[in-house]
């Protein structure tokens, strides 16, 4: 695996998470503030979403590396 490629795509996932939390999670936080929500459930949701994004990104990187190796042969 080429680490430069890996970190480039990992940076993309972090940028996606920042956009997600600014555009989607922010308004959701305001709504939760009005309705009420348990903090532990809220934190578990945030961690779950982050882990899901990271898993998807790692799988994408692995598949991409396989395809790149096959095309370069």
Secondary structure, 3 states (H helix, E strand, C coil): CCHHHHHHHHHHHHHHHHHHHHHHHHHHHHHHHHHCCCHHHHHHHHHHHHHHHHHHHHHHHHHHHHHHHHHHC
